[in-house]
Amino acid sequence: MATSERLFAVMVSVAMLVAGAGCGVGAGLGVDLSDTQGSVQIADSRGLLAFVNDQGLVTREMLDDECALRADAASNIVVHRDGRDGLAGSDDDDLFNSLAELDAVKQVGPETLRSLYLCAAAHDYLFADRRGLLDFVNDPAGADVDTLDGRCALRSDSARNIVAHRDGPDGRPGTADDNPFDDLAELDGVEMVGLSSLGQLYLCADDLGYVLDWLPPGTDQAQVVGTLGEVEPGLREVILEDLALRAAQLADPTAGSPVVFAQAISYLSGGRQVGYEVRFVQQLVGDDTGARLWILFLLDADYLVKDTSTEITSGGVSP
């Protein structure tokens, strides 16, 4: 996330979250606000923009009724996005590229942005690179209590609860009772972890290099899956029949470990598929830093390989 976007992060009163116009999005849609400390930060502007730009889902009626926006704000947002003809996917569409552009729409301000952010959270549009986020919180070397409390600016109790869950009853990482986080729901289920904590963790993971921070031109959303079974059938066939062979050829033959599938990332723009990234990883055996060789393939929407690269990381960090 760009620095300008971070500086644009909006802080709003929790009183507004439950007393705002309409149905009270936070409570009505089950967004966890238990850790807000009096405010909510728009930590994932890219996820918010992906939500607003989804022309197949987000309509005037949805923004007005479900997201509790003023009717004029809802109408102005859709008119800006869909253009003068009012048709999605036509030549005059003007999708939102920044929070500043969204905020500049008439009748849109901090309260509207807050409502949109909560609605995006409720519809699962936030924190696209969840594998990177989980890699971060599951890394004892990178996500200890001091880092979570200090650099990541979490509540102290939230930081302690996350580490206690991950490291198990004995409080020591790398032992038999460890309980690393398998998905975002498990992390969100920790006491005093909710939308605010997840946002802070995502920003911190991005700063520390765990979260994907590059997208193809025009991309407004990235969807990450970590198992082959979750990959769409067409891409899975390409991975098994082509990319796995290429990855094996690029692997380090002296490493003494196999190269395996790690992630597939789908890139979208305005709800349309624009490309993919497929990642393979090989553990470099005998390296005390936990070094890993990553082999990355960038594909277009037709599964054609456009770029291939390799990168070595250490300490459990993803490229």
Phi and psi restraints in degrees (value plus and minus 20) as a CYANA .aco file:
   2 ALA   PHI     -88.6   -48.6
   2 ALA   PSI     133.1   173.1
   3 THR   PHI     -79.6   -39.6
   3 THR   PSI     -59.7   -19.7
   4 SER   PHI     -80.9   -40.9
   4 SER   PSI     -55.5   -15.5
   5 GLU   PHI     -88.9   -48.9
   5 GLU   PSI     -58.4   -18.4
   6 ARG   PHI     -82.2   -42.2
   6 ARG   PSI     -63.1   -23.1
   7 LEU   PHI     -86.3   -46.3
   7 LEU   PSI     -39.6     0.4
   8 PHE   PHI    -106.4   -66.4
   8 PHE   PSI     -22.4    17.6
   9 ALA   PHI     -72.6   -32.6
   9 ALA   PSI     113.6   153.6
  10 VAL   PHI    -126.0   -86.0
  10 VAL   PSI     109.8   149.8
  11 MET   PHI    -124.1   -84.1
  11 MET   PSI     108.3   148.3
  12 VAL   PHI    -151.0  -111.0
  12 VAL   PSI     135.0   175.0
  13 SER   PHI     -91.3   -51.3
  13 SER   PSI     119.9   159.9
  14 VAL   PHI     -85.5   -45.5
  14 VAL   PSI     -48.0    -8.0
  15 ALA   PHI     -78.2   -38.2
  15 ALA   PSI     -55.1   -15.1
  16 MET   PHI     -89.2   -49.2
  16 MET   PSI     -46.4    -6.4
  17 LEU   PHI     -85.9   -45.9
  17 LEU   PSI     -50.3   -10.3
  18 VAL   PHI    -129.6   -89.6
  18 VAL   PSI     -33.1     6.9
  19 ALA   PHI    -134.4   -94.4
  19 ALA   PSI     -11.3    28.7
  20 GLY   PHI     -89.2   -49.2
  20 GLY   PSI     156.2   196.2
  21 ALA   PHI     -82.4   -42.4
  21 ALA   PSI     128.5   168.5
  22 GLY   PHI      58.4    98.4
  22 GLY   PSI    -156.9  -116.9
  23 CYS   PHI    -109.9   -69.9
  23 CYS   PSI     -21.7    18.3
  24 GLY   PHI      51.0    91.0
  24 GLY   PSI      62.1   102.1
  25 VAL   PHI     -77.5   -37.5
  25 VAL   PSI     -64.6   -24.6
  26 GLY   PHI     -75.0   -35.0
  26 GLY   PSI     -71.5   -31.5
  27 ALA   PHI     -94.0   -54.0
  27 ALA   PSI     -62.3   -22.3
  28 GLY   PHI     -84.3   -44.3
  28 GLY   PSI     -53.3   -13.3
  29 LEU   PHI    -125.3   -85.3
  29 LEU   PSI     -13.9    26.1
  30 GLY   PHI      56.7    96.7
  30 GLY   PSI       2.4    42.4
  31 VAL   PHI     -92.0   -52.0
  31 VAL   PSI     108.5   148.5
  32 ASP   PHI     -98.3   -58.3
  32 ASP   PSI      91.4   131.4
  33 LEU   PHI    -132.7   -92.7
  33 LEU   PSI       0.1    40.1
  34 SER   PHI     -86.9   -46.9
  34 SER   PSI     -37.9     2.1
  35 ASP   PHI    -133.4   -93.4
  35 ASP   PSI       3.7    43.7
  36 THR   PHI     -95.6   -55.6
  36 THR   PSI     -40.2    -0.2
  37 GLN   PHI      34.6    74.6
  37 GLN   PSI      13.4    53.4
  38 GLY   PHI      71.7   111.7
  38 GLY   PSI     -22.7    17.3
  39 SER   PHI    -178.5  -138.5
  39 SER   PSI     141.9   181.9
  40 VAL   PHI    -145.6  -105.6
  40 VAL   PSI     111.7   151.7
  41 GLN   PHI    -123.2   -83.2
  41 GLN   PSI     116.1   156.1
  42 ILE   PHI     -99.6   -59.6
  42 ILE   PSI      69.8   109.8
  43 ALA   PHI    -106.6   -66.6
  43 ALA   PSI     -48.2    -8.2
  44 ASP   PHI    -137.3   -97.3
  44 ASP   PSI      59.0    99.0
  45 SER   PHI     -85.0   -45.0
  45 SER   PSI     -52.8   -12.8
  46 ARG   PHI     -83.4   -43.4
  46 ARG   PSI     -61.0   -21.0
  47 GLY   PHI     -85.8   -45.8
  47 GLY   PSI     -59.7   -19.7
  48 LEU   PHI     -81.5   -41.5
  48 LEU   PSI     -65.2   -25.2
  49 LEU   PHI     -85.9   -45.9
  49 LEU   PSI     -57.4   -17.4
  50 ALA   PHI     -80.6   -40.6
  50 ALA   PSI     -59.3   -19.3
  51 PHE   PHI     -84.4   -44.4
  51 PHE   PSI     -72.6   -32.6
  52 VAL   PHI     -82.4   -42.4
  52 VAL   PSI     -52.4   -12.4
  53 ASN   PHI    -102.3   -62.3
  53 ASN   PSI     -23.6    16.4
  54 ASP   PHI     -97.4   -57.4
  54 ASP   PSI      75.2   115.2
  55 GLN   PHI     -91.8   -51.8
  55 GLN   PSI     -38.8     1.2
  56 GLY   PHI    -101.1   -61.1
  56 GLY   PSI     -40.7    -0.7
  57 LEU   PHI    -128.7   -88.7
  57 LEU   PSI     -67.6   -27.6
  58 VAL   PHI    -111.1   -71.1
  58 VAL   PSI      88.7   128.7
  59 THR   PHI    -134.6   -94.6
  59 THR   PSI     151.2   191.2
  60 ARG   PHI     -76.0   -36.0
  60 ARG   PSI     -64.9   -24.9
  61 GLU   PHI     -83.7   -43.7
  61 GLU   PSI     -60.8   -20.8
  62 MET   PHI     -84.7   -44.7
  62 MET   PSI     -65.2   -25.2
  63 LEU   PHI     -83.5   -43.5
  63 LEU   PSI     -58.9   -18.9
  64 ASP   PHI     -91.6   -51.6
  64 ASP   PSI     -68.4   -28.4
  65 ASP   PHI    -107.3   -67.3
  65 ASP   PSI     -78.0   -38.0
  66 GLU   PHI     -96.5   -56.5
  66 GLU   PSI     -58.7   -18.7
  67 CYS   PHI    -112.7   -72.7
  67 CYS   PSI     -22.5    17.5
  68 ALA   PHI      42.8    82.8
  68 ALA   PSI      14.5    54.5
  69 LEU   PHI    -104.6   -64.6
  69 LEU   PSI     137.8   177.8
  70 ARG   PHI     -81.8   -41.8
  70 ARG   PSI     126.8   166.8
  71 ALA   PHI     -81.2   -41.2
  71 ALA   PSI     -59.3   -19.3
  72 ASP   PHI     -90.0   -50.0
  72 ASP   PSI     -56.6   -16.6
  73 ALA   PHI     -85.2   -45.2
  73 ALA   PSI     -63.4   -23.4
  74 ALA   PHI     -80.1   -40.1
  74 ALA   PSI     -65.0   -25.0
  75 SER   PHI     -84.7   -44.7
  75 SER   PSI     -62.7   -22.7
  76 ASN   PHI     -84.8   -44.8
  76 ASN   PSI     -58.2   -18.2
  77 ILE   PHI     -83.2   -43.2
  77 ILE   PSI     -67.2   -27.2
  78 VAL   PHI     -88.2   -48.2
  78 VAL   PSI     -59.0   -19.0
  79 VAL   PHI     -82.7   -42.7
  79 VAL   PSI     -63.2   -23.2
  80 HIS   PHI     -80.7   -40.7
  80 HIS   PSI     -66.3   -26.3
  81 ARG   PHI     -90.5   -50.5
  81 ARG   PSI     -62.4   -22.4
  82 ASP   PHI    -113.4   -73.4
  82 ASP   PSI     -28.2    11.8
  83 GLY   PHI      61.8   101.8
  83 GLY   PSI     159.5   199.5
  84 ARG   PHI     -83.3   -43.3
  84 ARG   PSI     -51.9   -11.9
  85 ASP   PHI     -98.0   -58.0
  85 ASP   PSI     -30.9     9.1
  86 GLY   PHI      50.7    90.7
  86 GLY   PSI      -7.5    32.5
  87 LEU   PHI    -128.1   -88.1
  87 LEU   PSI     110.0   150.0
  88 ALA   PHI     -93.4   -53.4
  88 ALA   PSI     119.6   159.6
  89 GLY   PHI      61.3   101.3
  89 GLY   PSI      -5.1    34.9
  90 SER   PHI    -121.2   -81.2
  90 SER   PSI     155.8   195.8
  91 ASP   PHI     -86.7   -46.7
  91 ASP   PSI     -43.3    -3.3
  92 ASP   PHI    -115.7   -75.7
  92 ASP   PSI      -9.5    30.5
  93 ASP   PHI     -80.4   -40.4
  93 ASP   PSI     127.0   167.0
  94 ASP   PHI    -157.4  -117.4
  94 ASP   PSI      61.7   101.7
  95 LEU   PHI     -86.5   -46.5
  95 LEU   PSI     133.5   173.5
  96 PHE   PHI     -98.5   -58.5
  96 PHE   PSI     109.4   149.4
  97 ASN   PHI    -126.2   -86.2
  97 ASN   PSI     -28.7    11.3
  98 SER   PHI    -178.4  -138.4
  98 SER   PSI     140.7   180.7
  99 LEU   PHI     -83.7   -43.7
  99 LEU   PSI     -55.3   -15.3
 100 ALA   PHI     -80.7   -40.7
 100 ALA   PSI     -60.9   -20.9
 101 GLU   PHI     -84.6   -44.6
 101 GLU   PSI     -61.5   -21.5
 102 LEU   PHI     -86.9   -46.9
 102 LEU   PSI     -62.6   -22.6
 103 ASP   PHI     -85.8   -45.8
 103 ASP   PSI     -45.5    -5.5
 104 ALA   PHI     -96.6   -56.6
 104 ALA   PSI     -32.3     7.7
 105 VAL   PHI     -85.0   -45.0
 105 VAL   PSI     121.0   161.0
 106 LYS   PHI     -80.5   -40.5
 106 LYS   PSI     118.3   158.3
 107 GLN   PHI      51.8    91.8
 107 GLN   PSI      -8.7    31.3
 108 VAL   PHI    -127.3   -87.3
 108 VAL   PSI     107.8   147.8
 109 GLY   PHI    -168.7  -128.7
 109 GLY   PSI    -181.9  -141.9
 110 PRO   PHI     -75.7   -35.7
 110 PRO   PSI     -61.2   -21.2
 111 GLU   PHI     -85.6   -45.6
 111 GLU   PSI     -61.5   -21.5
 112 THR   PHI     -85.7   -45.7
 112 THR   PSI     -63.0   -23.0
 113 LEU   PHI     -81.9   -41.9
 113 LEU   PSI     -59.0   -19.0
 114 ARG   PHI     -81.9   -41.9
 114 ARG   PSI     -67.0   -27.0
 115 SER   PHI     -82.4   -42.4
 115 SER   PSI     -61.4   -21.4
 116 LEU   PHI     -83.9   -43.9
 116 LEU   PSI     -60.2   -20.2
 117 TYR   PHI     -84.5   -44.5
 117 TYR   PSI     -63.5   -23.5
 118 LEU   PHI     -85.5   -45.5
 118 LEU   PSI     -57.5   -17.5
 119 CYS   PHI     -87.0   -47.0
 119 CYS   PSI     -60.1   -20.1
 120 ALA   PHI     -83.0   -43.0
 120 ALA   PSI     -59.3   -19.3
 121 ALA   PHI     -83.9   -43.9
 121 ALA   PSI     -63.5   -23.5
 122 ALA   PHI     -84.6   -44.6
 122 ALA   PSI     -48.9    -8.9
 123 HIS   PHI    -116.6   -76.6
 123 HIS   PSI      -7.3    32.7
 124 ASP   PHI      46.1    86.1
 124 ASP   PSI      20.0    60.0
 125 TYR   PHI    -119.3   -79.3
 125 TYR   PSI     -27.4    12.6
 126 LEU   PHI    -113.4   -73.4
 126 LEU   PSI     137.2   177.2
 127 PHE   PHI      40.7    80.7
 127 PHE   PSI      43.1    83.1
 128 ALA   PHI     -82.5   -42.5
 128 ALA   PSI     -63.2   -23.2
 129 ASP   PHI    -108.4   -68.4
 129 ASP   PSI      52.3    92.3
 130 ARG   PHI     -91.3   -51.3
 130 ARG   PSI     -49.4    -9.4
 131 ARG   PHI     -83.0   -43.0
 131 ARG   PSI     -62.3   -22.3
 132 GLY   PHI     -84.3   -44.3
 132 GLY   PSI     -60.1   -20.1
 133 LEU   PHI     -82.8   -42.8
 133 LEU   PSI     -64.2   -24.2
 134 LEU   PHI     -88.9   -48.9
 134 LEU   PSI     -56.1   -16.1
 135 ASP   PHI     -77.7   -37.7
 135 ASP   PSI     -58.6   -18.6
 136 PHE   PHI     -86.9   -46.9
 136 PHE   PSI     -75.7   -35.7
 137 VAL   PHI     -88.4   -48.4
 137 VAL   PSI     -41.0    -1.0
 138 ASN   PHI    -108.2   -68.2
 138 ASN   PSI     -20.0    20.0
 139 ASP   PHI    -117.3   -77.3
 139 ASP   PSI      83.5   123.5
 140 PRO   PHI     -80.1   -40.1
 140 PRO   PSI     -50.6   -10.6
 141 ALA   PHI     -93.1   -53.1
 141 ALA   PSI     -50.7   -10.7
 142 GLY   PHI    -117.6   -77.6
 142 GLY   PSI     -46.4    -6.4
 143 ALA   PHI    -144.0  -104.0
 143 ALA   PSI      44.6    84.6
 144 ASP   PHI    -107.1   -67.1
 144 ASP   PSI     155.2   195.2
 145 VAL   PHI     -80.1   -40.1
 145 VAL   PSI     -61.2   -21.2
 146 ASP   PHI     -82.3   -42.3
 146 ASP   PSI     -62.2   -22.2
 147 THR   PHI     -87.2   -47.2
 147 THR   PSI     -65.8   -25.8
 148 LEU   PHI     -84.0   -44.0
 148 LEU   PSI     -60.6   -20.6
 149 ASP   PHI     -96.0   -56.0
 149 ASP   PSI     -60.0   -20.0
 150 GLY   PHI    -109.4   -69.4
 150 GLY   PSI     -94.5   -54.5
 151 ARG   PHI     -84.4   -44.4
 151 ARG   PSI     -57.1   -17.1
 152 CYS   PHI    -107.0   -67.0
 152 CYS   PSI     -29.5    10.5
 153 ALA   PHI      41.0    81.0
 153 ALA   PSI      14.0    54.0
 154 LEU   PHI     -98.9   -58.9
 154 LEU   PSI     139.7   179.7
 155 ARG   PHI     -78.3   -38.3
 155 ARG   PSI     127.8   167.8
 156 SER   PHI     -82.4   -42.4
 156 SER   PSI     -59.7   -19.7
 157 ASP   PHI     -89.6   -49.6
 157 ASP   PSI     -55.5   -15.5
 158 SER   PHI     -82.9   -42.9
 158 SER   PSI     -65.6   -25.6
 159 ALA   PHI     -80.9   -40.9
 159 ALA   PSI     -66.8   -26.8
 160 ARG   PHI     -83.5   -43.5
 160 ARG   PSI     -60.3   -20.3
 161 ASN   PHI     -86.3   -46.3
 161 ASN   PSI     -58.0   -18.0
 162 ILE   PHI     -83.3   -43.3
 162 ILE   PSI     -68.2   -28.2
 163 VAL   PHI     -86.7   -46.7
 163 VAL   PSI     -59.7   -19.7
 164 ALA   PHI     -82.6   -42.6
 164 ALA   PSI     -60.6   -20.6
 165 HIS   PHI     -83.4   -43.4
 165 HIS   PSI     -67.1   -27.1
 166 ARG   PHI     -88.2   -48.2
 166 ARG   PSI     -62.3   -22.3
 167 ASP   PHI    -108.9   -68.9
 167 ASP   PSI     -30.1     9.9
 168 GLY   PHI      61.8   101.8
 168 GLY   PSI     156.5   196.5
 169 PRO   PHI     -76.7   -36.7
 169 PRO   PSI     -51.1   -11.1
 170 ASP   PHI     -99.9   -59.9
 170 ASP   PSI     -28.0    12.0
 171 GLY   PHI      50.9    90.9
 171 GLY   PSI      -6.6    33.4
 172 ARG   PHI    -140.5  -100.5
 172 ARG   PSI     105.1   145.1
 173 PRO   PHI     -90.2   -50.2
 173 PRO   PSI     132.3   172.3
 174 GLY   PHI      62.3   102.3
 174 GLY   PSI      -3.4    36.6
 175 THR   PHI    -132.8   -92.8
 175 THR   PSI     154.8   194.8
 176 ALA   PHI     -86.1   -46.1
 176 ALA   PSI     -42.6    -2.6
 177 ASP   PHI    -115.0   -75.0
 177 ASP   PSI      -9.9    30.1
 178 ASP   PHI     -79.6   -39.6
 178 ASP   PSI     128.1   168.1
 179 ASN   PHI    -156.4  -116.4
 179 ASN   PSI      53.3    93.3
 180 PRO   PHI     -84.0   -44.0
 180 PRO   PSI     136.1   176.1
 181 PHE   PHI     -97.6   -57.6
 181 PHE   PSI     109.7   149.7
 182 ASP   PHI    -113.2   -73.2
 182 ASP   PSI     -46.4    -6.4
 183 ASP   PHI    -177.2  -137.2
 183 ASP   PSI     153.1   193.1
 184 LEU   PHI     -86.4   -46.4
 184 LEU   PSI     -53.0   -13.0
 185 ALA   PHI     -82.9   -42.9
 185 ALA   PSI     -59.0   -19.0
 186 GLU   PHI     -85.6   -45.6
 186 GLU   PSI     -60.6   -20.6
 187 LEU   PHI     -86.3   -46.3
 187 LEU   PSI     -63.3   -23.3
 188 ASP   PHI     -84.7   -44.7
 188 ASP   PSI     -45.2    -5.2
 189 GLY   PHI     -97.9   -57.9
 189 GLY   PSI     -29.4    10.6
 190 VAL   PHI     -88.2   -48.2
 190 VAL   PSI     120.2   160.2
 191 GLU   PHI     -79.2   -39.2
 191 GLU   PSI     114.0   154.0
 192 MET   PHI      47.1    87.1
 192 MET   PSI       4.5    44.5
 193 VAL   PHI    -138.6   -98.6
 193 VAL   PSI     104.0   144.0
 194 GLY   PHI    -170.9  -130.9
 194 GLY   PSI    -171.6  -131.6
 195 LEU   PHI     -79.4   -39.4
 195 LEU   PSI     -61.3   -21.3
 196 SER   PHI     -84.7   -44.7
 196 SER   PSI     -67.8   -27.8
 197 SER   PHI     -83.0   -43.0
 197 SER   PSI     -62.7   -22.7
 198 LEU   PHI     -81.6   -41.6
 198 LEU   PSI     -59.0   -19.0
 199 GLY   PHI     -84.9   -44.9
 199 GLY   PSI     -64.5   -24.5
 200 GLN   PHI     -83.8   -43.8
 200 GLN   PSI     -60.8   -20.8
 201 LEU   PHI     -84.1   -44.1
 201 LEU   PSI     -58.9   -18.9
 202 TYR   PHI     -86.6   -46.6
 202 TYR   PSI     -63.4   -23.4
 203 LEU   PHI     -82.0   -42.0
 203 LEU   PSI     -61.5   -21.5
 204 CYS   PHI     -87.4   -47.4
 204 CYS   PSI     -63.9   -23.9
 205 ALA   PHI     -82.4   -42.4
 205 ALA   PSI     -55.6   -15.6
 206 ASP   PHI     -85.5   -45.5
 206 ASP   PSI     -66.8   -26.8
 207 ASP   PHI     -79.2   -39.2
 207 ASP   PSI     -57.0   -17.0
 208 LEU   PHI    -110.0   -70.0
 208 LEU   PSI     -17.7    22.3
 209 GLY   PHI      69.3   109.3
 209 GLY   PSI      -6.4    33.6
 210 TYR   PHI    -108.3   -68.3
 210 TYR   PSI     -47.5    -7.5
 211 VAL   PHI    -120.3   -80.3
 211 VAL   PSI     119.8   159.8
 212 LEU   PHI     -77.5   -37.5
 212 LEU   PSI     103.2   143.2
 213 ASP   PHI    -142.0  -102.0
 213 ASP   PSI      -4.0    36.0
 214 TRP   PHI    -148.9  -108.9
 214 TRP   PSI     117.0   157.0
 215 LEU   PHI    -154.8  -114.8
 215 LEU   PSI     130.1   170.1
 216 PRO   PHI     -79.0   -39.0
 216 PRO   PSI     135.9   175.9
 217 PRO   PHI     -74.1   -34.1
 217 PRO   PSI     115.9   155.9
 218 GLY   PHI      66.5   106.5
 218 GLY   PSI     -27.3    12.7
 219 THR   PHI     -94.2   -54.2
 219 THR   PSI     115.6   155.6
 220 ASP   PHI    -142.7  -102.7
 220 ASP   PSI     -20.5    19.5
 221 GLN   PHI    -173.4  -133.4
 221 GLN   PSI     122.8   162.8
 222 ALA   PHI    -146.5  -106.5
 222 ALA   PSI     110.3   150.3
 223 GLN   PHI    -134.4   -94.4
 223 GLN   PSI     102.4   142.4
 224 VAL   PHI    -129.8   -89.8
 224 VAL   PSI     112.4   152.4
 225 VAL   PHI    -145.9  -105.9
 225 VAL   PSI     126.1   166.1
 226 GLY   PHI    -132.2   -92.2
 226 GLY   PSI     -17.1    22.9
 227 THR   PHI    -152.8  -112.8
 227 THR   PSI     126.9   166.9
 228 LEU   PHI     -80.9   -40.9
 228 LEU   PSI     -53.1   -13.1
 229 GLY   PHI     -82.8   -42.8
 229 GLY   PSI     -43.4    -3.4
 230 GLU   PHI    -108.6   -68.6
 230 GLU   PSI     -32.2     7.8
 231 VAL   PHI     -94.9   -54.9
 231 VAL   PSI     121.1   161.1
 232 GLU   PHI     -79.0   -39.0
 232 GLU   PSI     126.4   166.4
 233 PRO   PHI     -74.5   -34.5
 233 PRO   PSI     -63.8   -23.8
 234 GLY   PHI     -82.7   -42.7
 234 GLY   PSI     -64.4   -24.4
 235 LEU   PHI     -89.9   -49.9
 235 LEU   PSI     -57.2   -17.2
 236 ARG   PHI     -81.1   -41.1
 236 ARG   PSI     -58.6   -18.6
 237 GLU   PHI     -83.2   -43.2
 237 GLU   PSI     -62.1   -22.1
 238 VAL   PHI     -84.2   -44.2
 238 VAL   PSI     -60.2   -20.2
 239 ILE   PHI     -82.3   -42.3
 239 ILE   PSI     -67.9   -27.9
 240 LEU   PHI     -92.1   -52.1
 240 LEU   PSI     -57.1   -17.1
 241 GLU   PHI    -115.2   -75.2
 241 GLU   PSI     -36.4     3.6
 242 ASP   PHI    -150.8  -110.8
 242 ASP   PSI     -79.5   -39.5
 243 LEU   PHI     -86.9   -46.9
 243 LEU   PSI     -54.4   -14.4
 244 ALA   PHI     -82.4   -42.4
 244 ALA   PSI     -57.5   -17.5
 245 LEU   PHI     -88.9   -48.9
 245 LEU   PSI     -62.4   -22.4
 246 ARG   PHI     -82.5   -42.5
 246 ARG   PSI     -62.4   -22.4
 247 ALA   PHI     -82.5   -42.5
 247 ALA   PSI     -60.0   -20.0
 248 ALA   PHI     -83.0   -43.0
 248 ALA   PSI     -55.3   -15.3
 249 GLN   PHI     -90.2   -50.2
 249 GLN   PSI     -47.3    -7.3
 250 LEU   PHI    -112.5   -72.5
 250 LEU   PSI     -27.1    12.9
 251 ALA   PHI     -88.9   -48.9
 251 ALA   PSI     141.0   181.0
 252 ASP   PHI    -102.8   -62.8
 252 ASP   PSI      91.5   131.5
 253 PRO   PHI     -88.2   -48.2
 253 PRO   PSI     -35.2     4.8
 254 THR   PHI    -113.7   -73.7
 254 THR   PSI     -21.8    18.2
 255 ALA   PHI     -91.9   -51.9
 255 ALA   PSI     -48.2    -8.2
 256 GLY   PHI      56.0    96.0
 256 GLY   PSI      -4.2    35.8
 257 SER   PHI    -161.2  -121.2
 257 SER   PSI     133.3   173.3
 258 PRO   PHI     -97.5   -57.5
 258 PRO   PSI     140.1   180.1
 259 VAL   PHI    -115.2   -75.2
 259 VAL   PSI     112.6   152.6
 260 VAL   PHI    -150.2  -110.2
 260 VAL   PSI     136.3   176.3
 261 PHE   PHI     -83.2   -43.2
 261 PHE   PSI     116.9   156.9
 262 ALA   PHI    -137.7   -97.7
 262 ALA   PSI     -69.5   -29.5
 263 GLN   PHI    -173.5  -133.5
 263 GLN   PSI     133.0   173.0
 264 ALA   PHI    -148.1  -108.1
 264 ALA   PSI     111.3   151.3
 265 ILE   PHI    -139.4   -99.4
 265 ILE   PSI     104.3   144.3
 266 SER   PHI    -117.4   -77.4
 266 SER   PSI     108.5   148.5
 267 TYR   PHI    -124.7   -84.7
 267 TYR   PSI     112.5   152.5
 268 LEU   PHI    -147.8  -107.8
 268 LEU   PSI     135.0   175.0
 269 SER   PHI    -157.1  -117.1
 269 SER   PSI      95.5   135.5
 270 GLY   PHI      39.7    79.7
 270 GLY   PSI      11.8    51.8
 271 GLY   PHI      65.3   105.3
 271 GLY   PSI     -22.7    17.3
 272 ARG   PHI    -122.4   -82.4
 272 ARG   PSI     121.1   161.1
 273 GLN   PHI     -89.7   -49.7
 273 GLN   PSI     109.0   149.0
 274 VAL   PHI    -142.6  -102.6
 274 VAL   PSI     -29.5    10.5
 275 GLY   PHI     148.8   188.8
 275 GLY   PSI     159.3   199.3
 276 TYR   PHI    -162.6  -122.6
 276 TYR   PSI     136.9   176.9
 277 GLU   PHI    -149.2  -109.2
 277 GLU   PSI     112.8   152.8
 278 VAL   PHI    -139.4   -99.4
 278 VAL   PSI     111.0   151.0
 279 ARG   PHI    -137.6   -97.6
 279 ARG   PSI     113.8   153.8
 280 PHE   PHI    -136.6   -96.6
 280 PHE   PSI     134.8   174.8
 281 VAL   PHI    -158.8  -118.8
 281 VAL   PSI     127.2   167.2
 282 GLN   PHI    -154.0  -114.0
 282 GLN   PSI     104.6   144.6
 283 GLN   PHI     -93.8   -53.8
 283 GLN   PSI     109.0   149.0
 284 LEU   PHI    -109.0   -69.0
 284 LEU   PSI      74.4   114.4
 285 VAL   PHI     -81.6   -41.6
 285 VAL   PSI     119.8   159.8
 286 GLY   PHI      70.3   110.3
 286 GLY   PSI     -23.4    16.6
 287 ASP   PHI    -114.4   -74.4
 287 ASP   PSI      97.8   137.8
 288 ASP   PHI     -87.5   -47.5
 288 ASP   PSI     -35.8     4.2
 289 THR   PHI    -105.9   -65.9
 289 THR   PSI     -20.1    19.9
 290 GLY   PHI      52.1    92.1
 290 GLY   PSI      13.6    53.6
 291 ALA   PHI     -86.1   -46.1
 291 ALA   PSI     123.7   163.7
 292 ARG   PHI    -154.5  -114.5
 292 ARG   PSI     123.1   163.1
 293 LEU   PHI    -116.1   -76.1
 293 LEU   PSI     102.9   142.9
 294 TRP   PHI    -124.7   -84.7
 294 TRP   PSI     115.9   155.9
 295 ILE   PHI    -139.1   -99.1
 295 ILE   PSI      99.6   139.6
 296 LEU   PHI    -138.0   -98.0
 296 LEU   PSI     112.8   152.8
 297 PHE   PHI    -140.4  -100.4
 297 PHE   PSI     107.5   147.5
 298 LEU   PHI    -124.3   -84.3
 298 LEU   PSI     104.4   144.4
 299 LEU   PHI    -140.6  -100.6
 299 LEU   PSI     133.2   173.2
 300 ASP   PHI    -104.9   -64.9
 300 ASP   PSI    -195.3  -155.3
 301 ALA   PHI     -86.7   -46.7
 301 ALA   PSI     -36.3     3.7
 302 ASP   PHI    -118.4   -78.4
 302 ASP   PSI      -6.3    33.7
 303 TYR   PHI      51.8    91.8
 303 TYR   PSI      -1.6    38.4
 304 LEU   PHI    -106.9   -66.9
 304 LEU   PSI     112.0   152.0
 305 VAL   PHI     -91.1   -51.1
 305 VAL   PSI     103.6   143.6
 306 LYS   PHI    -125.6   -85.6
 306 LYS   PSI     -43.9    -3.9
 307 ASP   PHI    -179.5  -139.5
 307 ASP   PSI     125.9   165.9
 308 THR   PHI    -152.0  -112.0
 308 THR   PSI     115.7   155.7
 309 SER   PHI    -167.8  -127.8
 309 SER   PSI     141.2   181.2
 310 THR   PHI    -149.3  -109.3
 310 THR   PSI     133.0   173.0
 311 GLU   PHI    -173.0  -133.0
 311 GLU   PSI     120.9   160.9
 312 ILE   PHI    -127.6   -87.6
 312 ILE   PSI     108.1   148.1
 313 THR   PHI    -143.9  -103.9
 313 THR   PSI     145.5   185.5
 314 SER   PHI    -154.2  -114.2
 314 SER   PSI     142.5   182.5
 315 GLY   PHI      49.7    89.7
 315 GLY   PSI       4.1    44.1
 316 GLY   PHI      61.3   101.3
 316 GLY   PSI     -11.3    28.7
 317 VAL   PHI    -101.7   -61.7
 317 VAL   PSI     118.1   158.1
 318 SER   PHI    -107.0   -67.0
 318 SER   PSI     135.3   175.3
